[in-house]
Amino acid sequence: MPGAFKIQGMDLIPESKIEPLLEAPRRQRCRPPPALATYIDNYLQLDIATAGAELPRLLPSAGAICFFFYGASLAVQNVHAGLQETSSESFLICNRHHVLDLSANGATGLIVVNFRPGRFRYFTDIPFSELQDHLTGAADLWGEPARELTEQLAQGNTFAERAQILSAFFLQVLKAREASRLDLLLDLLYLSPGTRIAELAEQGGWSLRHFERQFTATYGVTPKYFARVARMQQVARKLALEPGSSTLESALDAGFFDQSHFIHELSKLAGLSASELARGVRERPHFYNPKALQWYLCHMDNMVNSLGAVNLKLNLPPAYRRA
């Protein structure tokens, strides 16, 4: 393919490694190559055939998502503010405080890049505090190469080919930085949001105040807020991936004390009732990866070994222990 990003001698993702989602024939998902697995959880392709097609609802989250699309524009509606923004160019969302509904304005191909919590900072010098809660154009992040990337994705014939193009691009824009112990502590908090912040700071060898300052400056939110959002996301994930689960069961598994505790937190964080949360992830498509936990724990094992942090403790809640 003329002008495509290439890495000499590297087969980034063999087509045999592509793992289609059986429950959604027009969706395909795969992992990035090992060199990117620390930063990116997965690539997801959606082929949208009609205008007005509903896409997933985005709840407040701890991660970042890039949307690369070729075809009709995408609309992003802020559910509570009643505001809608339409974009004809690829963009990034670091959604921390809003409920956003996505839809397509016509037939389009869409590639979704789901970054691991806190890891998008390895692909840009723009701090999270300047990226969160609004759309940022891919071209504003990476310039003309981002527009060229979208054109190359449109020319790709298979998902495997597009995944290779994406991987080559992100390997080129990846910043050379050493593995961070702070990232590992963020991972622990993401998977086990009931962990006491003071205990986490102690595991990192820092005072509570120093840890809170470092965390907030690096990731754009306080560790307490990050943990609250991660726990809410655990409930949404279980509801989306386990259709037979109840909202109360999912909330208790995620570490909420009782139903009233969950309802209060959900209202404060997302402005939704429990039934609205369930409908939003069950009646619309969703981005939750059925293999996310398995992949995440493998990634964390690699980080623990590389940092020599074998003394760190991970206490998974029931929602993840049974995943």
ZADO-1210 file (C-alpha; in nm, 4 decimals, padded with zeros to 6 digits):
<atoms>
<atom x="00.0000" y="00.0000" z="00.0000" code="MET" pos="1"/>
<atom x="00.1695" y="00.3261" z="-00.1119" code="PRO" pos="2"/>
<atom x="00.2749" y="00.5545" z="00.1736" code="GLY" pos="3"/>
<atom x="00.1695" y="00.3169" z="00.4492" code="ALA" pos="4"/>
<atom x="00.3638" y="00.3094" z="00.7734" code="PHE" pos="5"/>
<atom x="00.5944" y="00.0085" z="00.7719" code="LYS" pos="6"/>
<atom x="00.8565" y="-00.1391" z="01.0024" code="ILE" pos="7"/>
<atom x="01.1205" y="-00.3327" z="00.8174" code="GLN" pos="8"/>
<atom x="01.1467" y="-00.6977" z="00.9161" code="GLY" pos="9"/>
<atom x="00.8614" y="-00.6866" z="01.1671" code="MET" pos="10"/>
<atom x="00.5363" y="-00.8801" z="01.1289" code="ASP" pos="11"/>
<atom x="00.3293" y="-00.6769" z="01.3741" code="LEU" pos="12"/>
<atom x="00.0099" y="-00.8809" z="01.3911" code="ILE" pos="13"/>
<atom x="-00.0233" y="-01.1953" z="01.1802" code="PRO" pos="14"/>
<atom x="-00.3751" y="-01.2355" z="01.0480" code="GLU" pos="15"/>
<atom x="-00.4033" y="-01.5642" z="01.2376" code="SER" pos="16"/>
<atom x="-00.3828" y="-01.3639" z="01.5622" code="LYS" pos="17"/>
<atom x="-00.6921" y="-01.1584" z="01.4868" code="ILE" pos="18"/>
<atom x="-00.9701" y="-01.2582" z="01.7265" code="GLU" pos="19"/>
<atom x="-01.3202" y="-01.1741" z="01.5959" code="PRO" pos="20"/>
<atom x="-01.6020" y="-01.1160" z="01.8427" code="LEU" pos="21"/>
<atom x="-01.8479" y="-01.3978" z="01.7838" code="LEU" pos="22"/>
<atom x="-02.1473" y="-01.2165" z="01.9312" code="GLU" pos="23"/>
<atom x="-02.1179" y="-00.9242" z="01.6879" code="ALA" pos="24"/>
<atom x="-02.0424" y="-01.0287" z="01.3281" code="PRO" pos="25"/>
<atom x="-01.9674" y="-00.6732" z="01.2170" code="ARG" pos="26"/>
<atom x="-01.7102" y="-00.6202" z="01.4940" code="ARG" pos="27"/>
<atom x="-01.3558" y="-00.7508" z="01.5230" code="GLN" pos="28"/>
<atom x="-01.1063" y="-00.7055" z="01.8043" code="ARG" pos="29"/>
<atom x="-00.7368" y="-00.7842" z="01.8466" code="CYS" pos="30"/>
<atom x="-00.4428" y="-00.7122" z="02.0721" code="ARG" pos="31"/>
<atom x="-00.1570" y="-00.4861" z="01.9665" code="PRO" pos="32"/>
<atom x="00.1916" y="-00.6356" z="01.9246" code="PRO" pos="33"/>
<atom x="00.4010" y="-00.6928" z="02.2411" code="PRO" pos="34"/>
<atom x="00.5928" y="-00.3669" z="02.1952" code="ALA" pos="35"/>
<atom x="00.2655" y="-00.1740" z="02.2404" code="LEU" pos="36"/>
<atom x="00.0810" y="-00.4029" z="02.4841" code="ALA" pos="37"/>
<atom x="00.2008" y="-00.1997" z="02.7833" code="THR" pos="38"/>
<atom x="00.0158" y="00.1038" z="02.6489" code="TYR" pos="39"/>
<atom x="-00.2756" y="-00.0170" z="02.4334" code="ILE" pos="40"/>
<atom x="-00.5322" y="-00.2748" z="02.5435" code="ASP" pos="41"/>
<atom x="-00.6921" y="-00.3529" z="02.2068" code="ASN" pos="42"/>
<atom x="-00.7998" y="-00.2419" z="01.8615" code="TYR" pos="43"/>
<atom x="-01.1667" y="-00.2735" z="01.7705" code="LEU" pos="44"/>
<atom x="-01.3149" y="-00.2425" z="01.4209" code="GLN" pos="45"/>
<atom x="-01.6829" y="-00.1646" z="01.3638" code="LEU" pos="46"/>
<atom x="-01.8400" y="-00.1583" z="01.0189" code="ASP" pos="47"/>
<atom x="-02.1397" y="00.0764" z="01.0280" code="ILE" pos="48"/>
<atom x="-02.3857" y="00.0391" z="00.7426" code="ALA" pos="49"/>
<atom x="-02.6572" y="00.2985" z="00.8110" code="THR" pos="50"/>
<atom x="-02.7027" y="00.6562" z="00.9262" code="ALA" pos="51"/>
<atom x="-02.8145" y="00.6995" z="01.2868" code="GLY" pos="52"/>
<atom x="-02.6597" y="00.3718" z="01.3968" code="ALA" pos="53"/>
<atom x="-02.6093" y="00.3792" z="01.7717" code="GLU" pos="54"/>
<atom x="-02.2589" y="00.3310" z="01.9035" code="LEU" pos="55"/>
<atom x="-02.1530" y="00.2662" z="02.2619" code="PRO" pos="56"/>
<atom x="-02.2326" y="00.4958" z="02.5506" code="ARG" pos="57"/>
<atom x="-01.9199" y="00.6338" z="02.7167" code="LEU" pos="58"/>
<atom x="-01.9341" y="00.6624" z="03.0951" code="LEU" pos="59"/>
<atom x="-01.6804" y="00.8559" z="03.3005" code="PRO" pos="60"/>
<atom x="-01.3667" y="00.6447" z="03.2752" code="SER" pos="61"/>
<atom x="-01.0015" y="00.6161" z="03.3626" code="ALA" pos="62"/>
<atom x="-00.8726" y="00.5593" z="03.0103" code="GLY" pos="63"/>
<atom x="-00.8416" y="00.7232" z="02.6696" code="ALA" pos="64"/>
<atom x="-00.9964" y="00.6183" z="02.3384" code="ILE" pos="65"/>
<atom x="-00.8950" y="00.7171" z="01.9847" code="CYS" pos="66"/>
<atom x="-01.1569" y="00.6986" z="01.7096" code="PHE" pos="67"/>
<atom x="-01.0267" y="00.6638" z="01.3538" code="PHE" pos="68"/>
<atom x="-01.3044" y="00.6572" z="01.0945" code="PHE" pos="69"/>
<atom x="-01.3349" y="00.6690" z="00.7188" code="TYR" pos="70"/>
<atom x="-01.6750" y="00.7522" z="00.5764" code="GLY" pos="71"/>
<atom x="-01.9546" y="00.9496" z="00.7420" code="ALA" pos="72"/>
<atom x="-01.8943" y="01.1740" z="01.0435" code="SER" pos="73"/>
<atom x="-01.9497" y="01.0767" z="01.4061" code="LEU" pos="74"/>
<atom x="-02.1736" y="01.2589" z="01.6524" code="ALA" pos="75"/>
<atom x="-02.0979" y="01.2788" z="02.0248" code="VAL" pos="76"/>
<atom x="-02.3873" y="01.3833" z="02.2494" code="GLN" pos="77"/>
<atom x="-02.3447" y="01.4911" z="02.6097" code="ASN" pos="78"/>
<atom x="-02.6488" y="01.3201" z="02.7621" code="VAL" pos="79"/>
<atom x="-02.7044" y="01.5555" z="03.0545" code="HIS" pos="80"/>
<atom x="-02.5979" y="01.8842" z="02.8959" code="ALA" pos="81"/>
<atom x="-02.7976" y="01.8129" z="02.5800" code="GLY" pos="82"/>
<atom x="-02.5051" y="01.9264" z="02.3650" code="LEU" pos="83"/>
<atom x="-02.3932" y="01.7460" z="02.0509" code="GLN" pos="84"/>
<atom x="-02.0641" y="01.7756" z="01.8671" code="GLU" pos="85"/>
<atom x="-02.0058" y="01.6327" z="01.5208" code="THR" pos="86"/>
<atom x="-01.6604" y="01.5492" z="01.3896" code="SER" pos="87"/>
<atom x="-01.5572" y="01.4590" z="01.0364" code="SER" pos="88"/>
<atom x="-01.1986" y="01.3856" z="01.1432" code="GLU" pos="89"/>
<atom x="-01.0517" y="01.1252" z="01.3782" code="SER" pos="90"/>
<atom x="-01.0337" y="01.2260" z="01.7423" code="PHE" pos="91"/>
<atom x="-00.9386" y="01.1321" z="02.0991" code="LEU" pos="92"/>
<atom x="-01.1676" y="01.1251" z="02.4028" code="ILE" pos="93"/>
<atom x="-01.0429" y="01.1197" z="02.7635" code="CYS" pos="94"/>
<atom x="-01.3850" y="01.1260" z="02.9265" code="ASN" pos="95"/>
<atom x="-01.3690" y="01.1823" z="03.3016" code="ARG" pos="96"/>
<atom x="-01.6942" y="01.3471" z="03.4082" code="HIS" pos="97"/>
<atom x="-01.9651" y="01.3070" z="03.1425" code="HIS" pos="98"/>
<atom x="-02.2011" y="01.0529" z="02.9891" code="VAL" pos="99"/>
<atom x="-02.1563" y="01.0571" z="02.6124" code="LEU" pos="100"/>
<atom x="-02.3644" y="00.8810" z="02.3463" code="ASP" pos="101"/>
<atom x="-02.1964" y="00.8156" z="02.0124" code="LEU" pos="102"/>
<atom x="-02.3718" y="00.7733" z="01.6790" code="SER" pos="103"/>
<atom x="-02.2769" y="00.7645" z="01.3115" code="ALA" pos="104"/>
<atom x="-02.4238" y="01.0012" z="01.0532" code="ASN" pos="105"/>
<atom x="-02.3961" y="00.7466" z="00.7738" code="GLY" pos="106"/>
<atom x="-02.2082" y="00.4414" z="00.6586" code="ALA" pos="107"/>
<atom x="-01.8537" y="00.4413" z="00.7872" code="THR" pos="108"/>
<atom x="-01.5683" y="00.2231" z="00.8965" code="GLY" pos="109"/>
<atom x="-01.4542" y="00.2846" z="01.2525" code="LEU" pos="110"/>
<atom x="-01.1358" y="00.1718" z="01.4259" code="ILE" pos="111"/>
<atom x="-01.1304" y="00.2216" z="01.8031" code="VAL" pos="112"/>
<atom x="-00.7986" y="00.2244" z="01.9884" code="VAL" pos="113"/>
<atom x="-00.8462" y="00.1587" z="02.3599" code="ASN" pos="114"/>
<atom x="-00.5496" y="00.2786" z="02.5654" code="PHE" pos="115"/>
<atom x="-00.4689" y="00.1375" z="02.9063" code="ARG" pos="116"/>
<atom x="-00.5425" y="00.3753" z="03.1962" code="PRO" pos="117"/>
<atom x="-00.2767" y="00.6432" z="03.2226" code="GLY" pos="118"/>
<atom x="-00.0784" y="00.5232" z="02.9215" code="ARG" pos="119"/>
<atom x="-00.1839" y="00.7675" z="02.6523" code="PHE" pos="120"/>
<atom x="00.0733" y="01.0080" z="02.7950" code="ARG" pos="121"/>
<atom x="00.3424" y="00.7982" z="02.6264" code="TYR" pos="122"/>
<atom x="00.2156" y="00.9108" z="02.2847" code="PHE" pos="123"/>
<atom x="00.1975" y="01.2868" z="02.3396" code="THR" pos="124"/>
<atom x="00.3547" y="01.5646" z="02.5443" code="ASP" pos="125"/>
<atom x="00.0135" y="01.7209" z="02.6128" code="ILE" pos="126"/>
<atom x="-00.0824" y="01.6562" z="02.9786" code="PRO" pos="127"/>
<atom x="-00.4016" y="01.4727" z="03.0678" code="PHE" pos="128"/>
<atom x="-00.5354" y="01.7858" z="03.2376" code="SER" pos="129"/>
<atom x="-00.5549" y="01.9510" z="02.8938" code="GLU" pos="130"/>
<atom x="-00.7044" y="01.6494" z="02.7158" code="LEU" pos="131"/>
<atom x="-00.9851" y="01.5370" z="02.9431" code="GLN" pos="132"/>
<atom x="-01.3568" y="01.5963" z="02.8868" code="ASP" pos="133"/>
<atom x="-01.3460" y="01.7208" z="02.5268" code="HIS" pos="134"/>
<atom x="-01.2730" y="01.5964" z="02.1767" code="LEU" pos="135"/>
<atom x="-00.9141" y="01.6426" z="02.0614" code="THR" pos="136"/>
<atom x="-00.8475" y="01.5976" z="01.6906" code="GLY" pos="137"/>
<atom x="-00.5899" y="01.3353" z="01.5988" code="ALA" pos="138"/>
<atom x="-00.4283" y="01.5935" z="01.3722" code="ALA" pos="139"/>
<atom x="-00.3944" y="01.8282" z="01.6718" code="ASP" pos="140"/>
<atom x="-00.2009" y="01.5546" z="01.8491" code="LEU" pos="141"/>
<atom x="00.0182" y="01.4229" z="01.5682" code="TRP" pos="142"/>
<atom x="-00.0205" y="01.6613" z="01.2742" code="GLY" pos="143"/>
<atom x="-00.0474" y="01.5585" z="00.9106" code="GLU" pos="144"/>
<atom x="00.0686" y="01.1976" z="00.9759" code="PRO" pos="145"/>
<atom x="-00.2604" y="01.1411" z="01.1603" code="ALA" pos="146"/>
<atom x="-00.4592" y="01.2405" z="00.8506" code="ARG" pos="147"/>
<atom x="-00.2406" y="01.0156" z="00.6379" code="GLU" pos="148"/>
<atom x="-00.3060" y="00.7340" z="00.8835" code="LEU" pos="149"/>
<atom x="-00.6828" y="00.7678" z="00.8399" code="THR" pos="150"/>
<atom x="-00.6423" y="00.7523" z="00.4604" code="GLU" pos="151"/>
<atom x="-00.4284" y="00.4401" z="00.4893" code="GLN" pos="152"/>
<atom x="-00.6843" y="00.2729" z="00.7156" code="LEU" pos="153"/>
<atom x="-00.9545" y="00.3445" z="00.4580" code="ALA" pos="154"/>
<atom x="-00.7431" y="00.1753" z="00.1894" code="GLN" pos="155"/>
<atom x="-00.6796" y="-00.1339" z="00.4002" code="GLY" pos="156"/>
<atom x="-00.8495" y="-00.4506" z="00.2785" code="ASN" pos="157"/>
<atom x="-00.8664" y="-00.6468" z="00.6041" code="THR" pos="158"/>
<atom x="-00.8743" y="-00.5805" z="00.9757" code="PHE" pos="159"/>
<atom x="-00.5351" y="-00.7494" z="01.0086" code="ALA" pos="160"/>
<atom x="-00.3872" y="-00.5051" z="00.7576" code="GLU" pos="161"/>
<atom x="-00.5399" y="-00.2070" z="00.9385" code="ARG" pos="162"/>
<atom x="-00.4100" y="-00.3333" z="01.2723" code="ALA" pos="163"/>
<atom x="-00.0594" y="-00.3477" z="01.1256" code="GLN" pos="164"/>
<atom x="-00.0922" y="00.0084" z="00.9967" code="ILE" pos="165"/>
<atom x="-00.2083" y="00.1297" z="01.3387" code="LEU" pos="166"/>
<atom x="00.0729" y="-00.0492" z="01.5191" code="SER" pos="167"/>
<atom x="00.3394" y="00.0910" z="01.2915" code="ALA" pos="168"/>
<atom x="00.2024" y="00.4421" z="01.3446" code="PHE" pos="169"/>
<atom x="00.1890" y="00.4166" z="01.7239" code="PHE" pos="170"/>
<atom x="00.5367" y="00.2677" z="01.7415" code="LEU" pos="171"/>
<atom x="00.6618" y="00.5720" z="01.5512" code="GLN" pos="172"/>
<atom x="00.4935" y="00.8274" z="01.7812" code="VAL" pos="173"/>
<atom x="00.5694" y="00.6365" z="02.1037" code="LEU" pos="174"/>
<atom x="00.7827" y="00.8494" z="02.3366" code="LYS" pos="175"/>
<atom x="01.1015" y="00.6965" z="02.4774" code="ALA" pos="176"/>
<atom x="01.0338" y="00.6850" z="02.8514" code="ARG" pos="177"/>
<atom x="01.1275" y="00.4365" z="03.1203" code="GLU" pos="178"/>
<atom x="00.8693" y="00.2136" z="03.2880" code="ALA" pos="179"/>
<atom x="00.7108" y="00.3962" z="03.5802" code="SER" pos="180"/>
<atom x="00.6383" y="00.2597" z="03.9272" code="ARG" pos="181"/>
<atom x="00.3579" y="00.5159" z="03.9440" code="LEU" pos="182"/>
<atom x="00.1930" y="00.3479" z="03.6431" code="ASP" pos="183"/>
<atom x="00.2031" y="00.0165" z="03.8264" code="LEU" pos="184"/>
<atom x="00.0381" y="00.1701" z="04.1332" code="LEU" pos="185"/>
<atom x="-00.2301" y="00.3144" z="03.9038" code="LEU" pos="186"/>
<atom x="-00.2858" y="-00.0365" z="03.7651" code="ASP" pos="187"/>
<atom x="-00.3276" y="-00.1741" z="04.1170" code="LEU" pos="188"/>
<atom x="-00.5837" y="00.0950" z="04.1958" code="LEU" pos="189"/>
<atom x="-00.7660" y="00.0360" z="03.8672" code="TYR" pos="190"/>
<atom x="-00.8049" y="-00.3372" z="03.9280" code="LEU" pos="191"/>
<atom x="-00.8609" y="-00.3072" z="04.3027" code="SER" pos="192"/>
<atom x="-01.0263" y="00.0337" z="04.3599" code="PRO" pos="193"/>
<atom x="-01.1129" y="-00.0539" z="04.7193" code="GLY" pos="194"/>
<atom x="-00.7436" y="-00.0306" z="04.8110" code="THR" pos="195"/>
<atom x="-00.6719" y="00.2422" z="05.0673" code="ARG" pos="196"/>
<atom x="-00.4831" y="00.5300" z="04.9042" code="ILE" pos="197"/>
<atom x="-00.2472" y="00.5545" z="05.2026" code="ALA" pos="198"/>
<atom x="-00.1624" y="00.1849" z="05.1687" code="GLU" pos="199"/>
<atom x="-00.0914" y="00.2295" z="04.7991" code="LEU" pos="200"/>
<atom x="00.1362" y="00.5273" z="04.8701" code="ALA" pos="201"/>
<atom x="00.3242" y="00.3212" z="05.1266" code="GLU" pos="202"/>
<atom x="00.3723" y="00.0377" z="04.8757" code="GLN" pos="203"/>
<atom x="00.5254" y="00.2919" z="04.6393" code="GLY" pos="204"/>
<atom x="00.7597" y="00.4215" z="04.9089" code="GLY" pos="205"/>
<atom x="00.6029" y="00.7694" z="04.9206" code="TRP" pos="206"/>
<atom x="00.4153" y="00.9780" z="05.1731" code="SER" pos="207"/>
<atom x="00.0399" y="01.0056" z="05.1133" code="LEU" pos="208"/>
<atom x="00.0628" y="01.3721" z="05.0176" code="ARG" pos="209"/>
<atom x="00.3527" y="01.3184" z="04.7774" code="HIS" pos="210"/>
<atom x="00.1734" y="01.0259" z="04.6115" code="PHE" pos="211"/>
<atom x="-00.1491" y="01.2242" z="04.5708" code="GLU" pos="212"/>
<atom x="00.0395" y="01.5173" z="04.4161" code="ARG" pos="213"/>
<atom x="00.2342" y="01.2942" z="04.1778" code="GLN" pos="214"/>
<atom x="-00.0754" y="01.0989" z="04.0744" code="PHE" pos="215"/>
<atom x="-00.2879" y="01.4089" z="04.0099" code="THR" pos="216"/>
<atom x="-00.0124" y="01.5902" z="03.8194" code="ALA" pos="217"/>
<atom x="00.0526" y="01.2843" z="03.6011" code="THR" pos="218"/>
<atom x="-00.2991" y="01.1572" z="03.5308" code="TYR" pos="219"/>
<atom x="-00.5162" y="01.4678" z="03.5667" code="GLY" pos="220"/>
<atom x="-00.7416" y="01.3386" z="03.8474" code="VAL" pos="221"/>
<atom x="-00.6905" y="01.2534" z="04.2140" code="THR" pos="222"/>
<atom x="-00.6337" y="00.8876" z="04.3082" code="PRO" pos="223"/>
<atom x="-00.9594" y="00.8888" z="04.5046" code="LYS" pos="224"/>
<atom x="-01.1624" y="01.0039" z="04.2042" code="TYR" pos="225"/>
<atom x="-00.9812" y="00.7574" z="03.9795" code="PHE" pos="226"/>
<atom x="-01.0732" y="00.4721" z="04.2163" code="ALA" pos="227"/>
<atom x="-01.4397" y="00.5779" z="04.2308" code="ARG" pos="228"/>
<atom x="-01.4663" y="00.5811" z="03.8520" code="VAL" pos="229"/>
<atom x="-01.2834" y="00.2474" z="03.8210" code="ALA" pos="230"/>
<atom x="-01.5266" y="00.0832" z="04.0625" code="ARG" pos="231"/>
<atom x="-01.8280" y="00.2186" z="03.8733" code="MET" pos="232"/>
<atom x="-01.6746" y="00.0883" z="03.5515" code="GLN" pos="233"/>
<atom x="-01.6416" y="-00.2588" z="03.7064" code="GLN" pos="234"/>
<atom x="-02.0194" y="-00.2628" z="03.7553" code="VAL" pos="235"/>
<atom x="-02.0856" y="-00.1473" z="03.3980" code="ALA" pos="236"/>
<atom x="-01.8435" y="-00.4051" z="03.2594" code="ARG" pos="237"/>
<atom x="-02.0118" y="-00.6915" z="03.4430" code="LYS" pos="238"/>
<atom x="-02.3587" y="-00.5778" z="03.3334" code="LEU" pos="239"/>
<atom x="-02.2430" y="-00.5577" z="02.9707" code="ALA" pos="240"/>
<atom x="-02.0578" y="-00.8899" z="02.9577" code="LEU" pos="241"/>
<atom x="-02.2874" y="-01.0956" z="03.1826" code="GLU" pos="242"/>
<atom x="-02.6477" y="-01.0359" z="03.0696" code="PRO" pos="243"/>
<atom x="-02.7857" y="-01.2510" z="03.3518" code="GLY" pos="244"/>
<atom x="-02.6234" y="-01.0463" z="03.6291" code="SER" pos="245"/>
<atom x="-02.8311" y="-00.8081" z="03.8404" code="SER" pos="246"/>
<atom x="-02.7296" y="-00.4523" z="03.9153" code="THR" pos="247"/>
<atom x="-02.7163" y="-00.5193" z="04.2887" code="LEU" pos="248"/>
<atom x="-02.5027" y="-00.8304" z="04.2469" code="GLU" pos="249"/>
<atom x="-02.2666" y="-00.6427" z="04.0166" code="SER" pos="250"/>
<atom x="-02.2390" y="-00.3520" z="04.2612" code="ALA" pos="251"/>
<atom x="-02.1641" y="-00.5767" z="04.5587" code="LEU" pos="252"/>
<atom x="-01.9048" y="-00.7698" z="04.3575" code="ASP" pos="253"/>
<atom x="-01.7323" y="-00.4414" z="04.2722" code="ALA" pos="254"/>
<atom x="-01.6990" y="-00.3535" z="04.6409" code="GLY" pos="255"/>
<atom x="-01.9957" y="-00.1239" z="04.7079" code="PHE" pos="256"/>
<atom x="-02.1310" y="-00.1669" z="05.0610" code="PHE" pos="257"/>
<atom x="-02.4952" y="-00.1929" z="04.9610" code="ASP" pos="258"/>
<atom x="-02.7477" y="-00.0757" z="04.7034" code="GLN" pos="259"/>
<atom x="-02.7854" y="00.2741" z="04.8481" code="SER" pos="260"/>
<atom x="-02.4085" y="00.3236" z="04.8437" code="HIS" pos="261"/>
<atom x="-02.3958" y="00.2266" z="04.4754" code="PHE" pos="262"/>
<atom x="-02.6965" y="00.4399" z="04.3768" code="ILE" pos="263"/>
<atom x="-02.5478" y="00.7427" z="04.5525" code="HIS" pos="264"/>
<atom x="-02.2080" y="00.7021" z="04.3837" code="GLU" pos="265"/>
<atom x="-02.3600" y="00.6374" z="04.0421" code="LEU" pos="266"/>
<atom x="-02.5712" y="00.9506" z="04.0704" code="SER" pos="267"/>
<atom x="-02.2735" y="01.1618" z="04.1784" code="LYS" pos="268"/>
<atom x="-02.0351" y="01.0284" z="03.9120" code="LEU" pos="269"/>
<atom x="-02.2635" y="00.9816" z="03.6105" code="ALA" pos="270"/>
<atom x="-02.6026" y="01.1303" z="03.6950" code="GLY" pos="271"/>
<atom x="-02.7711" y="00.7974" z="03.6143" code="LEU" pos="272"/>
<atom x="-03.0031" y="00.5598" z="03.7943" code="SER" pos="273"/>
<atom x="-02.9126" y="00.1914" z="03.8207" code="ALA" pos="274"/>
<atom x="-03.1678" y="00.1003" z="03.5520" code="SER" pos="275"/>
<atom x="-03.0342" y="00.3722" z="03.3183" code="GLU" pos="276"/>
<atom x="-02.6830" y="00.2349" z="03.3627" code="LEU" pos="277"/>
<atom x="-02.7957" y="-00.1185" z="03.2767" code="ALA" pos="278"/>
<atom x="-02.9948" y="-00.0082" z="02.9722" code="ARG" pos="279"/>
<atom x="-02.7049" y="00.2036" z="02.8459" code="GLY" pos="280"/>
<atom x="-02.4626" y="-00.0905" z="02.8335" code="VAL" pos="281"/>
<atom x="-02.7098" y="-00.3635" z="02.7380" code="ARG" pos="282"/>
<atom x="-02.9340" y="-00.1986" z="02.4805" code="GLU" pos="283"/>
<atom x="-02.6480" y="-00.0323" z="02.2937" code="ARG" pos="284"/>
<atom x="-02.3209" y="-00.1810" z="02.1686" code="PRO" pos="285"/>
<atom x="-02.0324" y="-00.1534" z="02.4170" code="HIS" pos="286"/>
<atom x="-01.6534" y="-00.1331" z="02.4114" code="PHE" pos="287"/>
<atom x="-01.5875" y="-00.3711" z="02.7015" code="TYR" pos="288"/>
<atom x="-01.3315" y="-00.6342" z="02.6115" code="ASN" pos="289"/>
<atom x="-01.4190" y="-00.9872" z="02.7354" code="PRO" pos="290"/>
<atom x="-01.0478" y="-01.0687" z="02.7588" code="LYS" pos="291"/>
<atom x="-00.9400" y="-00.7416" z="02.9185" code="ALA" pos="292"/>
<atom x="-00.8670" y="-00.8827" z="03.2630" code="LEU" pos="293"/>
<atom x="-00.6614" y="-01.1727" z="03.1305" code="GLN" pos="294"/>
<atom x="-00.4589" y="-00.9351" z="02.9129" code="TRP" pos="295"/>
<atom x="-00.4248" y="-00.6766" z="03.1907" code="TYR" pos="296"/>
<atom x="-00.2889" y="-00.9242" z="03.4455" code="LEU" pos="297"/>
<atom x="-00.0378" y="-01.0541" z="03.1932" code="CYS" pos="298"/>
<atom x="00.0725" y="-00.6961" z="03.1279" code="HIS" pos="299"/>
<atom x="00.1046" y="-00.6307" z="03.5031" code="MET" pos="300"/>
<atom x="00.3157" y="-00.9421" z="03.5561" code="ASP" pos="301"/>
<atom x="00.5565" y="-00.8104" z="03.2951" code="ASN" pos="302"/>
<atom x="00.5688" y="-00.4680" z="03.4631" code="MET" pos="303"/>
<atom x="00.6240" y="-00.6133" z="03.8104" code="VAL" pos="304"/>
<atom x="00.9159" y="-00.8183" z="03.6799" code="ASN" pos="305"/>
<atom x="01.0701" y="-00.5295" z="03.4867" code="SER" pos="306"/>
<atom x="01.0480" y="-00.2945" z="03.7872" code="LEU" pos="307"/>
<atom x="01.1463" y="-00.5542" z="04.0464" code="GLY" pos="308"/>
<atom x="00.8309" y="-00.4681" z="04.2417" code="ALA" pos="309"/>
<atom x="00.7427" y="-00.8176" z="04.3584" code="VAL" pos="310"/>
<atom x="00.6281" y="-00.6901" z="04.6997" code="ASN" pos="311"/>
<atom x="00.3263" y="-00.5050" z="04.5591" code="LEU" pos="312"/>
<atom x="-00.0103" y="-00.6522" z="04.6556" code="LYS" pos="313"/>
<atom x="-00.3094" y="-00.7003" z="04.4276" code="LEU" pos="314"/>
<atom x="-00.6448" y="-00.7792" z="04.5882" code="ASN" pos="315"/>
<atom x="-00.8958" y="-00.8371" z="04.3102" code="LEU" pos="316"/>
<atom x="-01.2656" y="-00.7795" z="04.3910" code="PRO" pos="317"/>
<atom x="-01.5053" y="-01.0705" z="04.3262" code="PRO" pos="318"/>
<atom x="-01.6200" y="-00.9121" z="03.9971" code="ALA" pos="319"/>
<atom x="-01.2673" y="-00.9656" z="03.8578" code="TYR" pos="320"/>
<atom x="-01.1727" y="-01.2850" z="04.0373" code="ARG" pos="321"/>
<atom x="-01.4499" y="-01.4664" z="03.8514" code="ARG" pos="322"/>
<atom x="-01.3781" y="-01.2988" z="03.5129" code="ALA" pos="323"/>
</atoms>
